[in-house]
Amino acid sequence: MSSITFPTSQKELLRVARGSRTQVEFAQVLGVARSTLSRYESEKLGLPVHALNRCLEEMAKLKDHERRPAGESVPKLVDHASHLLEGLRRLL
């Protein structure tokens, strides 16, 4: 089983949280239209806080080894998360 890369952009966050689900399936999870999810994934539209929180909840459901690349320390992951959130804030 391969590990996923920690997301560093809105697009990556959405794709990791979506996993193998289709855009239609994951759009339902987020409570948005598929076209809206597509605009989020292409970063044409900033991710609202409720959708960001839902993505983080979905990522939390992943097994730890699927969330974190081998050898990455928790402080480094926190740094990645900080950069991701800063990027998302700029989009809003």
PDB file of N, CA, C and O in Angstrom:
ATOM      1  N   MET A   1       0.847  -1.170   0.000  1.00  0.00           N
ATOM      2  CA  MET A   1       0.000   0.000   0.000  1.00  0.00           C
ATOM      3  C   MET A   1       0.898   1.239   0.000  1.00  0.00           C
ATOM      4  O   MET A   1       1.781   1.371   0.848  1.00  0.00           O
ATOM      5  N   SER A   2       0.669   2.142  -0.950  1.00  0.00           N
ATOM      6  CA  SER A   2       1.516   3.322  -1.027  1.00  0.00           C
ATOM      7  C   SER A   2       0.969   4.410  -0.108  1.00  0.00           C
ATOM      8  O   SER A   2      -0.236   4.502   0.129  1.00  0.00           O
ATOM      9  N   SER A   3       1.878   5.225   0.398  1.00  0.00           N
ATOM     10  CA  SER A   3       1.436   6.319   1.250  1.00  0.00           C
ATOM     11  C   SER A   3       1.157   7.531   0.382  1.00  0.00           C
ATOM     12  O   SER A   3       1.736   7.679  -0.694  1.00  0.00           O
ATOM     13  N   ILE A   4       0.272   8.393   0.847  1.00  0.00           N
ATOM     14  CA  ILE A   4      -0.068   9.580   0.106  1.00  0.00           C
ATOM     15  C   ILE A   4       0.857  10.712   0.515  1.00  0.00           C
ATOM     16  O   ILE A   4       1.457  10.670   1.589  1.00  0.00           O
ATOM     17  N   THR A   5       0.973  11.701  -0.318  1.00  0.00           N
ATOM     18  CA  THR A   5       1.760  12.873  -0.011  1.00  0.00           C
ATOM     19  C   THR A   5       0.888  13.853   0.758  1.00  0.00           C
ATOM     20  O   THR A   5      -0.284  14.034   0.429  1.00  0.00           O
ATOM     21  N   PHE A   6       1.448  14.479   1.770  1.00  0.00           N
ATOM     22  CA  PHE A   6       0.697  15.444   2.544  1.00  0.00           C
ATOM     23  C   PHE A   6       0.328  16.608   1.639  1.00  0.00           C
ATOM     24  O   PHE A   6       1.204  17.147   0.963  1.00  0.00           O
ATOM     25  N   PRO A   7      -0.940  17.018   1.598  1.00  0.00           N
ATOM     26  CA  PRO A   7      -1.364  18.070   0.683  1.00  0.00           C
ATOM     27  C   PRO A   7      -0.768  19.430   1.026  1.00  0.00           C
ATOM     28  O   PRO A   7      -0.686  19.809   2.194  1.00  0.00           O
ATOM     29  N   THR A   8      -0.357  20.151   0.000  1.00  0.00           N
ATOM     30  CA  THR A   8       0.218  21.485   0.192  1.00  0.00           C
ATOM     31  C   THR A   8      -0.551  22.548  -0.574  1.00  0.00           C
ATOM     32  O   THR A   8      -0.113  23.697  -0.642  1.00  0.00           O
ATOM     33  N   SER A   9      -1.687  22.185  -1.150  1.00  0.00           N
ATOM     34  CA  SER A   9      -2.538  23.149  -1.857  1.00  0.00           C
ATOM     35  C   SER A   9      -3.991  22.739  -1.672  1.00  0.00           C
ATOM     36  O   SER A   9      -4.296  21.632  -1.230  1.00  0.00           O
ATOM     37  N   GLN A  10      -4.867  23.651  -2.019  1.00  0.00           N
ATOM     38  CA  GLN A  10      -6.300  23.354  -1.939  1.00  0.00           C
ATOM     39  C   GLN A  10      -6.639  22.169  -2.828  1.00  0.00           C
ATOM     40  O   GLN A  10      -7.392  21.281  -2.427  1.00  0.00           O
ATOM     41  N   LYS A  11      -6.087  22.154  -4.028  1.00  0.00           N
ATOM     42  CA  LYS A  11      -6.343  21.064  -4.978  1.00  0.00           C
ATOM     43  C   LYS A  11      -5.929  19.724  -4.393  1.00  0.00           C
ATOM     44  O   LYS A  11      -6.683  18.753  -4.458  1.00  0.00           O
ATOM     45  N   GLU A  12      -4.732  19.670  -3.822  1.00  0.00           N
ATOM     46  CA  GLU A  12      -4.237  18.418  -3.242  1.00  0.00           C
ATOM     47  C   GLU A  12      -5.070  18.002  -2.037  1.00  0.00           C
ATOM     48  O   GLU A  12      -5.376  16.821  -1.874  1.00  0.00           O
ATOM     49  N   LEU A  13      -5.438  18.960  -1.191  1.00  0.00           N
ATOM     50  CA  LEU A  13      -6.252  18.647  -0.019  1.00  0.00           C
ATOM     51  C   LEU A  13      -7.561  17.989  -0.433  1.00  0.00           C
ATOM     52  O   LEU A  13      -7.968  16.979   0.143  1.00  0.00           O
ATOM     53  N   LEU A  14      -8.211  18.561  -1.426  1.00  0.00           N
ATOM     54  CA  LEU A  14      -9.481  18.012  -1.891  1.00  0.00           C
ATOM     55  C   LEU A  14      -9.310  16.622  -2.486  1.00  0.00           C
ATOM     56  O   LEU A  14     -10.125  15.735  -2.232  1.00  0.00           O
ATOM     57  N   ARG A  15      -8.277  16.428  -3.261  1.00  0.00           N
ATOM     58  CA  ARG A  15      -8.086  15.125  -3.905  1.00  0.00           C
ATOM     59  C   ARG A  15      -7.720  14.049  -2.890  1.00  0.00           C
ATOM     60  O   ARG A  15      -8.156  12.905  -3.017  1.00  0.00           O
ATOM     61  N   VAL A  16      -6.928  14.404  -1.889  1.00  0.00           N
ATOM     62  CA  VAL A  16      -6.595  13.429  -0.844  1.00  0.00           C
ATOM     63  C   VAL A  16      -7.844  13.089  -0.042  1.00  0.00           C
ATOM     64  O   VAL A  16      -8.122  11.918   0.214  1.00  0.00           O
ATOM     65  N   ALA A  17      -8.598  14.112   0.355  1.00  0.00           N
ATOM     66  CA  ALA A  17      -9.805  13.882   1.145  1.00  0.00           C
ATOM     67  C   ALA A  17     -10.845  13.103   0.341  1.00  0.00           C
ATOM     68  O   ALA A  17     -11.575  12.284   0.901  1.00  0.00           O
ATOM     69  N   ARG A  18     -10.917  13.350  -0.957  1.00  0.00           N
ATOM     70  CA  ARG A  18     -11.889  12.656  -1.816  1.00  0.00           C
ATOM     71  C   ARG A  18     -11.516  11.202  -1.999  1.00  0.00           C
ATOM     72  O   ARG A  18     -12.393  10.345  -2.114  1.00  0.00           O
ATOM     73  N   GLY A  19     -10.215  10.909  -2.029  1.00  0.00           N
ATOM     74  CA  GLY A  19      -9.766   9.529  -2.211  1.00  0.00           C
ATOM     75  C   GLY A  19     -10.234   8.966  -3.534  1.00  0.00           C
ATOM     76  O   GLY A  19     -10.077   9.603  -4.575  1.00  0.00           O
ATOM     77  N   SER A  20     -10.808   7.778  -3.502  1.00  0.00           N
ATOM     78  CA  SER A  20     -11.233   7.108  -4.736  1.00  0.00           C
ATOM     79  C   SER A  20     -12.675   7.436  -5.118  1.00  0.00           C
ATOM     80  O   SER A  20     -13.194   6.926  -6.111  1.00  0.00           O
ATOM     81  N   ARG A  21     -13.314   8.287  -4.326  1.00  0.00           N
ATOM     82  CA  ARG A  21     -14.694   8.661  -4.639  1.00  0.00           C
ATOM     83  C   ARG A  21     -14.739   9.557  -5.872  1.00  0.00           C
ATOM     84  O   ARG A  21     -13.788  10.284  -6.157  1.00  0.00           O
ATOM     85  N   THR A  22     -15.835   9.498  -6.587  1.00  0.00           N
ATOM     86  CA  THR A  22     -16.027  10.368  -7.741  1.00  0.00           C
ATOM     87  C   THR A  22     -16.306  11.784  -7.266  1.00  0.00           C
ATOM     88  O   THR A  22     -16.591  12.014  -6.091  1.00  0.00           O
ATOM     89  N   GLN A  23     -16.219  12.737  -8.201  1.00  0.00           N
ATOM     90  CA  GLN A  23     -16.559  14.114  -7.841  1.00  0.00           C
ATOM     91  C   GLN A  23     -18.008  14.200  -7.377  1.00  0.00           C
ATOM     92  O   GLN A  23     -18.311  14.932  -6.434  1.00  0.00           O
ATOM     93  N   VAL A  24     -18.898  13.469  -8.021  1.00  0.00           N
ATOM     94  CA  VAL A  24     -20.314  13.485  -7.635  1.00  0.00           C
ATOM     95  C   VAL A  24     -20.478  12.996  -6.200  1.00  0.00           C
ATOM     96  O   VAL A  24     -21.192  13.613  -5.409  1.00  0.00           O
ATOM     97  N   GLU A  25     -19.818  11.886  -5.864  1.00  0.00           N
ATOM     98  CA  GLU A  25     -19.923  11.331  -4.510  1.00  0.00           C
ATOM     99  C   GLU A  25     -19.362  12.289  -3.472  1.00  0.00           C
ATOM    100  O   GLU A  25     -19.980  12.515  -2.431  1.00  0.00           O
ATOM    101  N   PHE A  26     -18.185  12.856  -3.753  1.00  0.00           N
ATOM    102  CA  PHE A  26     -17.561  13.732  -2.756  1.00  0.00           C
ATOM    103  C   PHE A  26     -18.276  15.074  -2.669  1.00  0.00           C
ATOM    104  O   PHE A  26     -18.325  15.676  -1.596  1.00  0.00           O
ATOM    105  N   ALA A  27     -18.825  15.547  -3.766  1.00  0.00           N
ATOM    106  CA  ALA A  27     -19.609  16.781  -3.728  1.00  0.00           C
ATOM    107  C   ALA A  27     -20.792  16.617  -2.774  1.00  0.00           C
ATOM    108  O   ALA A  27     -21.143  17.549  -2.050  1.00  0.00           O
ATOM    109  N   GLN A  28     -21.400  15.439  -2.773  1.00  0.00           N
ATOM    110  CA  GLN A  28     -22.505  15.171  -1.850  1.00  0.00           C
ATOM    111  C   GLN A  28     -22.025  15.209  -0.403  1.00  0.00           C
ATOM    112  O   GLN A  28     -22.728  15.711   0.475  1.00  0.00           O
ATOM    113  N   VAL A  29     -20.830  14.679  -0.155  1.00  0.00           N
ATOM    114  CA  VAL A  29     -20.250  14.720   1.194  1.00  0.00           C
ATOM    115  C   VAL A  29     -20.074  16.168   1.650  1.00  0.00           C
ATOM    116  O   VAL A  29     -20.351  16.504   2.802  1.00  0.00           O
ATOM    117  N   LEU A  30     -19.609  17.023   0.730  1.00  0.00           N
ATOM    118  CA  LEU A  30     -19.383  18.436   1.063  1.00  0.00           C
ATOM    119  C   LEU A  30     -20.665  19.253   1.036  1.00  0.00           C
ATOM    120  O   LEU A  30     -20.696  20.374   1.545  1.00  0.00           O
ATOM    121  N   GLY A  31     -21.726  18.702   0.447  1.00  0.00           N
ATOM    122  CA  GLY A  31     -22.980  19.431   0.348  1.00  0.00           C
ATOM    123  C   GLY A  31     -22.968  20.508  -0.726  1.00  0.00           C
ATOM    124  O   GLY A  31     -23.610  21.548  -0.583  1.00  0.00           O
ATOM    125  N   VAL A  32     -22.225  20.247  -1.812  1.00  0.00           N
ATOM    126  CA  VAL A  32     -22.140  21.201  -2.925  1.00  0.00           C
ATOM    127  C   VAL A  32     -22.421  20.473  -4.232  1.00  0.00           C
ATOM    128  O   VAL A  32     -22.472  19.243  -4.272  1.00  0.00           O
ATOM    129  N   ALA A  33     -22.599  21.231  -5.286  1.00  0.00           N
ATOM    130  CA  ALA A  33     -22.777  20.648  -6.617  1.00  0.00           C
ATOM    131  C   ALA A  33     -21.436  20.122  -7.134  1.00  0.00           C
ATOM    132  O   ALA A  33     -20.379  20.591  -6.710  1.00  0.00           O
ATOM    133  N   ARG A  34     -21.477  19.156  -8.043  1.00  0.00           N
ATOM    134  CA  ARG A  34     -20.257  18.616  -8.625  1.00  0.00           C
ATOM    135  C   ARG A  34     -19.463  19.714  -9.324  1.00  0.00           C
ATOM    136  O   ARG A  34     -18.234  19.730  -9.252  1.00  0.00           O
ATOM    137  N   SER A  35     -20.149  20.628  -9.996  1.00  0.00           N
ATOM    138  CA  SER A  35     -19.453  21.711 -10.696  1.00  0.00           C
ATOM    139  C   SER A  35     -18.719  22.625  -9.708  1.00  0.00           C
ATOM    140  O   SER A  35     -17.650  23.148 -10.020  1.00  0.00           O
ATOM    141  N   THR A  36     -19.292  22.812  -8.525  1.00  0.00           N
ATOM    142  CA  THR A  36     -18.628  23.615  -7.494  1.00  0.00           C
ATOM    143  C   THR A  36     -17.370  22.912  -7.008  1.00  0.00           C
ATOM    144  O   THR A  36     -16.325  23.543  -6.850  1.00  0.00           O
ATOM    145  N   LEU A  37     -17.467  21.603  -6.772  1.00  0.00           N
ATOM    146  CA  LEU A  37     -16.286  20.838  -6.370  1.00  0.00           C
ATOM    147  C   LEU A  37     -15.209  20.934  -7.444  1.00  0.00           C
ATOM    148  O   LEU A  37     -14.029  21.084  -7.125  1.00  0.00           O
ATOM    149  N   SER A  38     -15.598  20.851  -8.693  1.00  0.00           N
ATOM    150  CA  SER A  38     -14.641  20.969  -9.796  1.00  0.00           C
ATOM    151  C   SER A  38     -13.926  22.318  -9.744  1.00  0.00           C
ATOM    152  O   SER A  38     -12.716  22.386  -9.962  1.00  0.00           O
ATOM    153  N   ARG A  39     -14.663  23.385  -9.459  1.00  0.00           N
ATOM    154  CA  ARG A  39     -14.034  24.717  -9.357  1.00  0.00           C
ATOM    155  C   ARG A  39     -13.120  24.805  -8.140  1.00  0.00           C
ATOM    156  O   ARG A  39     -12.086  25.471  -8.193  1.00  0.00           O
ATOM    157  N   TYR A  40     -13.488  24.137  -7.035  1.00  0.00           N
ATOM    158  CA  TYR A  40     -12.589  24.082  -5.877  1.00  0.00           C
ATOM    159  C   TYR A  40     -11.297  23.359  -6.253  1.00  0.00           C
ATOM    160  O   TYR A  40     -10.200  23.829  -5.953  1.00  0.00           O
ATOM    161  N   GLU A  41     -11.443  22.203  -6.919  1.00  0.00           N
ATOM    162  CA  GLU A  41     -10.267  21.397  -7.261  1.00  0.00           C
ATOM    163  C   GLU A  41      -9.356  22.097  -8.266  1.00  0.00           C
ATOM    164  O   GLU A  41      -8.141  21.906  -8.234  1.00  0.00           O
ATOM    165  N   SER A  42      -9.922  22.896  -9.145  1.00  0.00           N
ATOM    166  CA  SER A  42      -9.096  23.624 -10.111  1.00  0.00           C
ATOM    167  C   SER A  42      -8.612  24.948  -9.531  1.00  0.00           C
ATOM    168  O   SER A  42      -7.917  25.708 -10.206  1.00  0.00           O
ATOM    169  N   GLU A  43      -8.978  25.224  -8.284  1.00  0.00           N
ATOM    170  CA  GLU A  43      -8.609  26.427  -7.541  1.00  0.00           C
ATOM    171  C   GLU A  43      -9.120  27.704  -8.206  1.00  0.00           C
ATOM    172  O   GLU A  43      -8.525  28.773  -8.069  1.00  0.00           O
ATOM    173  N   LYS A  44     -10.234  27.573  -8.929  1.00  0.00           N
ATOM    174  CA  LYS A  44     -10.906  28.741  -9.494  1.00  0.00           C
ATOM    175  C   LYS A  44     -11.826  29.376  -8.467  1.00  0.00           C
ATOM    176  O   LYS A  44     -12.282  30.507  -8.639  1.00  0.00           O
ATOM    177  N   LEU A  45     -12.096  28.640  -7.399  1.00  0.00           N
ATOM    178  CA  LEU A  45     -12.972  29.091  -6.328  1.00  0.00           C
ATOM    179  C   LEU A  45     -12.350  28.681  -5.004  1.00  0.00           C
ATOM    180  O   LEU A  45     -11.957  27.529  -4.822  1.00  0.00           O
ATOM    181  N   GLY A  46     -12.262  29.639  -4.075  1.00  0.00           N
ATOM    182  CA  GLY A  46     -11.699  29.343  -2.763  1.00  0.00           C
ATOM    183  C   GLY A  46     -12.587  28.420  -1.958  1.00  0.00           C
ATOM    184  O   GLY A  46     -13.813  28.503  -2.024  1.00  0.00           O
ATOM    185  N   LEU A  47     -11.971  27.557  -1.212  1.00  0.00           N
ATOM    186  CA  LEU A  47     -12.679  26.578  -0.392  1.00  0.00           C
ATOM    187  C   LEU A  47     -13.239  27.266   0.849  1.00  0.00           C
ATOM    188  O   LEU A  47     -12.475  27.851   1.616  1.00  0.00           O
ATOM    189  N   PRO A  48     -14.571  27.210   1.069  1.00  0.00           N
ATOM    190  CA  PRO A  48     -15.122  27.819   2.282  1.00  0.00           C
ATOM    191  C   PRO A  48     -14.745  27.008   3.520  1.00  0.00           C
ATOM    192  O   PRO A  48     -14.380  25.836   3.425  1.00  0.00           O
ATOM    193  N   VAL A  49     -14.839  27.642   4.661  1.00  0.00           N
ATOM    194  CA  VAL A  49     -14.413  27.018   5.908  1.00  0.00           C
ATOM    195  C   VAL A  49     -15.142  25.699   6.164  1.00  0.00           C
ATOM    196  O   VAL A  49     -14.515  24.732   6.596  1.00  0.00           O
ATOM    197  N   HIS A  50     -16.439  25.637   5.910  1.00  0.00           N
ATOM    198  CA  HIS A  50     -17.174  24.394   6.173  1.00  0.00           C
ATOM    199  C   HIS A  50     -16.639  23.251   5.316  1.00  0.00           C
ATOM    200  O   HIS A  50     -16.572  22.114   5.782  1.00  0.00           O
ATOM    201  N   ALA A  51     -16.262  23.533   4.078  1.00  0.00           N
ATOM    202  CA  ALA A  51     -15.724  22.490   3.204  1.00  0.00           C
ATOM    203  C   ALA A  51     -14.308  22.105   3.630  1.00  0.00           C
ATOM    204  O   ALA A  51     -13.936  20.933   3.579  1.00  0.00           O
ATOM    205  N   LEU A  52     -13.526  23.092   4.048  1.00  0.00           N
ATOM    206  CA  LEU A  52     -12.177  22.811   4.551  1.00  0.00           C
ATOM    207  C   LEU A  52     -12.258  21.893   5.765  1.00  0.00           C
ATOM    208  O   LEU A  52     -11.525  20.908   5.856  1.00  0.00           O
ATOM    209  N   ASN A  53     -13.143  22.215   6.687  1.00  0.00           N
ATOM    210  CA  ASN A  53     -13.304  21.378   7.884  1.00  0.00           C
ATOM    211  C   ASN A  53     -13.725  19.964   7.515  1.00  0.00           C
ATOM    212  O   ASN A  53     -13.230  18.999   8.097  1.00  0.00           O
ATOM    213  N   ARG A  54     -14.629  19.834   6.560  1.00  0.00           N
ATOM    214  CA  ARG A  54     -15.084  18.498   6.140  1.00  0.00           C
ATOM    215  C   ARG A  54     -13.934  17.710   5.521  1.00  0.00           C
ATOM    216  O   ARG A  54     -13.797  16.511   5.765  1.00  0.00           O
ATOM    217  N   CYS A  55     -13.104  18.384   4.719  1.00  0.00           N
ATOM    218  CA  CYS A  55     -11.940  17.710   4.130  1.00  0.00           C
ATOM    219  C   CYS A  55     -10.986  17.222   5.221  1.00  0.00           C
ATOM    220  O   CYS A  55     -10.465  16.109   5.145  1.00  0.00           O
ATOM    221  N   LEU A  56     -10.764  18.050   6.222  1.00  0.00           N
ATOM    222  CA  LEU A  56      -9.885  17.648   7.326  1.00  0.00           C
ATOM    223  C   LEU A  56     -10.484  16.472   8.091  1.00  0.00           C
ATOM    224  O   LEU A  56      -9.751  15.586   8.532  1.00  0.00           O
ATOM    225  N   GLU A  57     -11.805  16.454   8.254  1.00  0.00           N
ATOM    226  CA  GLU A  57     -12.461  15.317   8.904  1.00  0.00           C
ATOM    227  C   GLU A  57     -12.270  14.045   8.079  1.00  0.00           C
ATOM    228  O   GLU A  57     -12.006  12.975   8.628  1.00  0.00           O
ATOM    229  N   GLU A  58     -12.404  14.168   6.775  1.00  0.00           N
ATOM    230  CA  GLU A  58     -12.232  13.011   5.899  1.00  0.00           C
ATOM    231  C   GLU A  58     -10.788  12.504   5.947  1.00  0.00           C
ATOM    232  O   GLU A  58     -10.552  11.295   5.946  1.00  0.00           O
ATOM    233  N   MET A  59      -9.827  13.423   5.990  1.00  0.00           N
ATOM    234  CA  MET A  59      -8.418  13.020   6.091  1.00  0.00           C
ATOM    235  C   MET A  59      -8.145  12.343   7.423  1.00  0.00           C
ATOM    236  O   MET A  59      -7.344  11.411   7.497  1.00  0.00           O
ATOM    237  N   ALA A  60      -8.810  12.808   8.479  1.00  0.00           N
ATOM    238  CA  ALA A  60      -8.607  12.217   9.803  1.00  0.00           C
ATOM    239  C   ALA A  60      -9.069  10.768   9.834  1.00  0.00           C
ATOM    240  O   ALA A  60      -8.587   9.982  10.650  1.00  0.00           O
ATOM    241  N   LYS A  61      -9.993  10.408   8.958  1.00  0.00           N
ATOM    242  CA  LYS A  61     -10.485   9.031   8.897  1.00  0.00           C
ATOM    243  C   LYS A  61      -9.469   8.084   8.263  1.00  0.00           C
ATOM    244  O   LYS A  61      -9.541   6.870   8.449  1.00  0.00           O
ATOM    245  N   LEU A  62      -8.518   8.653   7.511  1.00  0.00           N
ATOM    246  CA  LEU A  62      -7.506   7.819   6.877  1.00  0.00           C
ATOM    247  C   LEU A  62      -6.593   7.235   7.943  1.00  0.00           C
ATOM    248  O   LEU A  62      -6.381   7.850   8.988  1.00  0.00           O
ATOM    249  N   LYS A  63      -6.063   6.073   7.689  1.00  0.00           N
ATOM    250  CA  LYS A  63      -5.086   5.483   8.600  1.00  0.00           C
ATOM    251  C   LYS A  63      -3.859   6.382   8.625  1.00  0.00           C
ATOM    252  O   LYS A  63      -3.523   7.012   7.623  1.00  0.00           O
ATOM    253  N   ASP A  64      -3.188   6.438   9.779  1.00  0.00           N
ATOM    254  CA  ASP A  64      -2.041   7.323   9.949  1.00  0.00           C
ATOM    255  C   ASP A  64      -1.002   7.136   8.857  1.00  0.00           C
ATOM    256  O   ASP A  64      -0.483   8.125   8.340  1.00  0.00           O
ATOM    257  N   HIS A  65      -0.681   5.898   8.486  1.00  0.00           N
ATOM    258  CA  HIS A  65       0.357   5.692   7.470  1.00  0.00           C
ATOM    259  C   HIS A  65      -0.096   6.140   6.084  1.00  0.00           C
ATOM    260  O   HIS A  65       0.741   6.363   5.209  1.00  0.00           O
ATOM    261  N   GLU A  66      -1.406   6.275   5.868  1.00  0.00           N
ATOM    262  CA  GLU A  66      -1.903   6.786   4.591  1.00  0.00           C
ATOM    263  C   GLU A  66      -1.843   8.304   4.561  1.00  0.00           C
ATOM    264  O   GLU A  66      -1.733   8.905   3.492  1.00  0.00           O
ATOM    265  N   ARG A  67      -1.917   8.928   5.738  1.00  0.00           N
ATOM    266  CA  ARG A  67      -1.909  10.379   5.841  1.00  0.00           C
ATOM    267  C   ARG A  67      -0.502  10.953   5.790  1.00  0.00           C
ATOM    268  O   ARG A  67      -0.287  12.042   5.259  1.00  0.00           O
ATOM    269  N   ARG A  68       0.450  10.219   6.344  1.00  0.00           N
ATOM    270  CA  ARG A  68       1.788  10.765   6.541  1.00  0.00           C
ATOM    271  C   ARG A  68       2.819   9.970   5.762  1.00  0.00           C
ATOM    272  O   ARG A  68       2.934   8.759   5.951  1.00  0.00           O
ATOM    273  N   PRO A  69       3.571  10.630   4.889  1.00  0.00           N
ATOM    274  CA  PRO A  69       4.640   9.922   4.187  1.00  0.00           C
ATOM    275  C   PRO A  69       5.661   9.359   5.165  1.00  0.00           C
ATOM    276  O   PRO A  69       5.922   9.961   6.207  1.00  0.00           O
ATOM    277  N   ALA A  70       6.228   8.233   4.842  1.00  0.00           N
ATOM    278  CA  ALA A  70       7.216   7.583   5.699  1.00  0.00           C
ATOM    279  C   ALA A  70       8.362   8.543   5.993  1.00  0.00           C
ATOM    280  O   ALA A  70       8.861   9.224   5.097  1.00  0.00           O
ATOM    281  N   GLY A  71       8.772   8.590   7.252  1.00  0.00           N
ATOM    282  CA  GLY A  71       9.914   9.396   7.649  1.00  0.00           C
ATOM    283  C   GLY A  71       9.597  10.849   7.953  1.00  0.00           C
ATOM    284  O   GLY A  71      10.476  11.576   8.415  1.00  0.00           O
ATOM    285  N   GLU A  72       8.375  11.297   7.713  1.00  0.00           N
ATOM    286  CA  GLU A  72       8.036  12.691   8.007  1.00  0.00           C
ATOM    287  C   GLU A  72       7.698  12.830   9.479  1.00  0.00           C
ATOM    288  O   GLU A  72       6.936  12.036  10.030  1.00  0.00           O
ATOM    289  N   SER A  73       8.262  13.831  10.103  1.00  0.00           N
ATOM    290  CA  SER A  73       8.001  14.064  11.517  1.00  0.00           C
ATOM    291  C   SER A  73       6.744  14.902  11.692  1.00  0.00           C
ATOM    292  O   SER A  73       6.310  15.600  10.776  1.00  0.00           O
ATOM    293  N   VAL A  74       6.170  14.821  12.880  1.00  0.00           N
ATOM    294  CA  VAL A  74       4.971  15.595  13.178  1.00  0.00           C
ATOM    295  C   VAL A  74       5.240  17.092  13.041  1.00  0.00           C
ATOM    296  O   VAL A  74       4.413  17.784  12.447  1.00  0.00           O
ATOM    297  N   PRO A  75       6.356  17.638  13.558  1.00  0.00           N
ATOM    298  CA  PRO A  75       6.599  19.076  13.370  1.00  0.00           C
ATOM    299  C   PRO A  75       6.639  19.477  11.897  1.00  0.00           C
ATOM    300  O   PRO A  75       6.162  20.552  11.535  1.00  0.00           O
ATOM    301  N   LYS A  76       7.199  18.632  11.058  1.00  0.00           N
ATOM    302  CA  LYS A  76       7.250  18.955   9.635  1.00  0.00           C
ATOM    303  C   LYS A  76       5.841  18.955   9.047  1.00  0.00           C
ATOM    304  O   LYS A  76       5.520  19.793   8.204  1.00  0.00           O
ATOM    305  N   LEU A  77       4.998  18.017   9.488  1.00  0.00           N
ATOM    306  CA  LEU A  77       3.621  17.978   9.017  1.00  0.00           C
ATOM    307  C   LEU A  77       2.852  19.213   9.475  1.00  0.00           C
ATOM    308  O   LEU A  77       2.047  19.757   8.720  1.00  0.00           O
ATOM    309  N   VAL A  78       3.094  19.653  10.693  1.00  0.00           N
ATOM    310  CA  VAL A  78       2.447  20.863  11.199  1.00  0.00           C
ATOM    311  C   VAL A  78       2.869  22.055  10.349  1.00  0.00           C
ATOM    312  O   VAL A  78       2.049  22.920  10.040  1.00  0.00           O
ATOM    313  N   ASP A  79       4.129  22.103   9.974  1.00  0.00           N
ATOM    314  CA  ASP A  79       4.628  23.175   9.110  1.00  0.00           C
ATOM    315  C   ASP A  79       3.918  23.135   7.757  1.00  0.00           C
ATOM    316  O   ASP A  79       3.507  24.173   7.237  1.00  0.00           O
ATOM    317  N   HIS A  80       3.774  21.928   7.184  1.00  0.00           N
ATOM    318  CA  HIS A  80       3.051  21.786   5.919  1.00  0.00           C
ATOM    319  C   HIS A  80       1.609  22.284   6.067  1.00  0.00           C
ATOM    320  O   HIS A  80       1.105  22.997   5.199  1.00  0.00           O
ATOM    321  N   ALA A  81       0.957  21.913   7.150  1.00  0.00           N
ATOM    322  CA  ALA A  81      -0.430  22.318   7.380  1.00  0.00           C
ATOM    323  C   ALA A  81      -0.536  23.836   7.501  1.00  0.00           C
ATOM    324  O   ALA A  81      -1.487  24.432   6.997  1.00  0.00           O
ATOM    325  N   SER A  82       0.427  24.458   8.160  1.00  0.00           N
ATOM    326  CA  SER A  82       0.427  25.913   8.298  1.00  0.00           C
ATOM    327  C   SER A  82       0.533  26.588   6.940  1.00  0.00           C
ATOM    328  O   SER A  82      -0.160  27.568   6.665  1.00  0.00           O
ATOM    329  N   HIS A  83       1.412  26.051   6.090  1.00  0.00           N
ATOM    330  CA  HIS A  83       1.570  26.610   4.742  1.00  0.00           C
ATOM    331  C   HIS A  83       0.287  26.422   3.932  1.00  0.00           C
ATOM    332  O   HIS A  83      -0.127  27.321   3.199  1.00  0.00           O
ATOM    333  N   LEU A  84      -0.334  25.259   4.066  1.00  0.00           N
ATOM    334  CA  LEU A  84      -1.575  24.986   3.351  1.00  0.00           C
ATOM    335  C   LEU A  84      -2.663  25.968   3.774  1.00  0.00           C
ATOM    336  O   LEU A  84      -3.347  26.542   2.927  1.00  0.00           O
ATOM    337  N   LEU A  85      -2.824  26.161   5.081  1.00  0.00           N
ATOM    338  CA  LEU A  85      -3.851  27.073   5.569  1.00  0.00           C
ATOM    339  C   LEU A  85      -3.577  28.506   5.147  1.00  0.00           C
ATOM    340  O   LEU A  85      -4.510  29.243   4.827  1.00  0.00           O
ATOM    341  N   GLU A  86      -2.318  28.914   5.141  1.00  0.00           N
ATOM    342  CA  GLU A  86      -1.971  30.264   4.701  1.00  0.00           C
ATOM    343  C   GLU A  86      -2.330  30.443   3.231  1.00  0.00           C
ATOM    344  O   GLU A  86      -2.858  31.485   2.841  1.00  0.00           O
ATOM    345  N   GLY A  87      -2.047  29.434   2.418  1.00  0.00           N
ATOM    346  CA  GLY A  87      -2.420  29.490   1.007  1.00  0.00           C
ATOM    347  C   GLY A  87      -3.915  29.576   0.810  1.00  0.00           C
ATOM    348  O   GLY A  87      -4.396  30.318  -0.046  1.00  0.00           O
ATOM    349  N   LEU A  88      -4.659  28.808   1.611  1.00  0.00           N
ATOM    350  CA  LEU A  88      -6.116  28.853   1.520  1.00  0.00           C
ATOM    351  C   LEU A  88      -6.662  30.216   1.952  1.00  0.00           C
ATOM    352  O   LEU A  88      -7.620  30.723   1.369  1.00  0.00           O
ATOM    353  N   ARG A  89      -6.048  30.796   2.971  1.00  0.00           N
ATOM    354  CA  ARG A  89      -6.490  32.132   3.425  1.00  0.00           C
ATOM    355  C   ARG A  89      -6.309  33.164   2.314  1.00  0.00           C
ATOM    356  O   ARG A  89      -7.139  34.056   2.144  1.00  0.00           O
ATOM    357  N   ARG A  90      -5.221  33.035   1.563  1.00  0.00           N
ATOM    358  CA  ARG A  90      -4.981  33.972   0.467  1.00  0.00           C
ATOM    359  C   ARG A  90      -6.029  33.839  -0.628  1.00  0.00           C
ATOM    360  O   ARG A  90      -6.350  34.811  -1.312  1.00  0.00           O
ATOM    361  N   LEU A  91      -6.566  32.621  -0.794  1.00  0.00           N
ATOM    362  CA  LEU A  91      -7.586  32.409  -1.811  1.00  0.00           C
ATOM    363  C   LEU A  91      -8.948  32.963  -1.416  1.00  0.00           C
ATOM    364  O   LEU A  91      -9.782  33.255  -2.273  1.00  0.00           O
ATOM    365  N   LEU A  92      -9.164  33.103  -0.123  1.00  0.00           N
ATOM    366  CA  LEU A  92     -10.482  33.570   0.351  1.00  0.00           C
ATOM    367  C   LEU A  92     -10.644  35.069   0.227  1.00  0.00           C
ATOM    368  O   LEU A  92     -11.692  35.608   0.583  1.00  0.00           O
TER     369      LEU A  92
END
